[in-house]
Structure formats: C-alpha cells, structure tokens
Amino acid sequence: MKRKAGQDRSITANWRPATLAVRGGTARSEYGETSEALFLTSGYTYDKAADAAARFAGEQEGMTYSRLQNPTVEMLEQRIALLEGAEACRTMATGMAAMTAALLCQLQAGDHLVGGRAAFGSCRWLTDTLLPKFGIATTVVDARDPQAFLDAVRPETKVFFFETPANPTMDVVDLRAVCGIARERGITTVVDNAFATPALQRPMEFGADVTAYSATKMMDGQGRVLAGAVCGSQDFIDNTLLPFTRNTGPTLSPFNAWVVLKGLETLDLRIRRQSESAVAVGRFLEARVPRILHPGLASHPQHDLAMRQMSAAGPIFAFEVADRAQAHGLLDALALIDISNNIGDSRSLMTHPASTTHSGVAEDKRIEMGIGEGMLRLNVGLEDPQDLIDDLDQALCQVGL
C-alpha cells in the first residue's frame, strides 16, 4: 500500500469493508511505518507567516491546531466515514459529545425535534431537558411506529432523532419508512447507530442523513477509551457541524483516536462472533426468563425488520425478571459476567438500567419507555458462550428461575 492510498477515495472505493477497517484512512509519514502514527501535538508550525495566514483563510491545506485537525484523528475520521459509506466524519471526545453536537449544530430557538422515546438515558435528557432550555420544542414518540413521526411533524420540525436498536429495550425503527417521511418534508434524520455500528447496519443506505456514534462501544470494543463520531455529507460536516465543534471544542485526543483505529481493525471479527454468541445465550435465556427482548430471536416482535436492516443482531439484548430485588440478586450471583453499565466490550457485562444508565430518567418516563424494575441488559463478549450460559444458569437458579 502506498503512503496516501488509504485516503484516496478513487482507490478505497474498490476496497471491501474488511479491508477498509484495516487500511482505510491510513496515511504514512516519510518513515513508512506500518501501524498508524500517533501525533501527540497541540499545535503546528509554519515555514512562513504567509503560510499561517493562508491556512487560517482556508486557502492552503495543512494543520493549524489540534482542536481542529490532527493527523491521527483525521485517519480515524476517514476510516469511519469509509466504513459508514459517508462523505465525511468528525470525531468527538465522547459519544454524548457527538450526540449533543449533531443536534445543537443544526437547531435553534423556535425549531422542533421529534425523538424516539426508547433511548439511552442521557439522550433522553438532551431531548427532554437540554433542548427545551434553548427554546427548542421536542416531541417524543414510539419510534417503532413510522406514523407516530408523521403525526408529530409541525411546520417548524427540523430533526428526527432516534436509535435503532434502542437502548435498552431493543426497539427497532423502520429506517426506510421514517427516513422517507423526513426526506419528503426536508427534515434531517439523525440516527444513533452505536448498538449496530456500520459493520452490521448502515443507516444512510436507508435514507438517513446523519449517523452518530459512541465509538467507546463496539468501535473500540475493549473498554479502553472514550470517543464519539458524527457522519454525514461533506456539506453538513464542513458547514453545519464544524463551525459548532470548532468553537465549542469537544475534541477527541490523538491517543484515543489511535486506540479506536486499532479497535476498528478487528470490529467485523468481534461483532460477528459476539452476535453469534448472543443468539446462543438468548436462546438459553428464552426458556428461563419471563420475557426476552432480543432482535436476533424470532420471538422479538420486530425480528424480521431487524434482519432486513442488519446483517446480524449484535451483542446486546435485554430480558426481564420479576422485580428489582430479583434483578439485583441475579447480578450479585454472577461469577463470570461483570456487573457494569458499559456495553460493546469484549467482556460480557450486565446491568440493571433502572438503577444505572436510566436512573436519571423520571420513573413515569422509564415506564413509558418500557424500562421496568425487572429489566436487565446483557452485553455478550468474546468468552465461550457455554461458559456464559453456565454462569447465567447458576445465577438464575440462585434467584429461583
């Protein structure tokens, strides 16, 4: 591979996803390193004062400040954009920085947003608490029903915002239908695709305008760093998102970008193995718990839709037991699976959303979202699935299931 081949779209257009995940976006220095170089610098120098002026005026290519550009971060942005099938990408310090920027960069007082009710707790805080503080009206709907989006549209509606599959209820949104409604009305769709990643689902192929990620999750996939990303058209990234991030500074560190670059090299291998294991674990639990919410199982009410949009169901799903006491008891009885509120890790993790990830959501809203006191969310890792089943079996027995 030549030094700049990974950043030449005329070349990368011929590469398949597995190749893009390893080589996309890579630009080698004059030293010819095989692994991506880590550029730990806050600023850059110029040969002449006129060069500095030209760069700041946008008349000369080159770096100016690491709040705006960094060679390592730029490699990650190009790689994610290639995997997503997007024209451009900007990375951020965290997933929530990405979600916040993707919304605030295009909304202002008097605008209206329609959001999916089933969402990560902090995303619901954005729609329910933060946006209204800035005079942005929000309507939360059952995102499983495309008609609900249509019914909520107002003349001032600017954005549809939802995630699919949703955290933690695993609601699946009909991307083609909802994005079609938005496109016909000039509304921008912002899709949180963190549970699937572009390895399993590419929302833009179904008409989405913007995808946003917590790259902390499957993209890093090993519980090491925080990162976020927003993908869209070149015009959206350069003229709508970049002015916001340039001046507010939710910048991803070069080191974290380098770690995520390494994670992306194995993303396809990891997520497909974890998806297979999650189906095996889900089938075991299906016979032992009162209710399971797993889009990879035929029992999920939106299984067919999920499998039309996704190439695999992913490593994360939820199930229900009787109440909080039984849920906490099951967690305490686990010997192998860790109690953790994180997801997308190579280690299997389980949490009780009502008391962790969604504890900041009011109880009535949690109930509306479908998050009961007996719900548990499981991230299936890379362990042998039979060891996970054995651990769940003994824990279930200890709580009478």
PyMOL commands that set and color helices and strands:
alter all, ss='L'
color gray80, all
select helices_A, chain A and resi 5-7+9-12+17-23+49-56+71-84+95-104+121-133+146-152+175-184+197-200+203-206+216-220+234-248+254-264+267-286+303-309+324-333+353-355+363-369+385-398
alter helices_A, ss='H'
color red, helices_A
select strands_A, chain A and resi 88-92+112-116+137-141+157-163+188-192+210-214+228-232+291-293+316-320+338-339+349-351+375-379
alter strands_A, ss='S'
color yellow, strands_A
deselect
rebuild
show_as cartoon
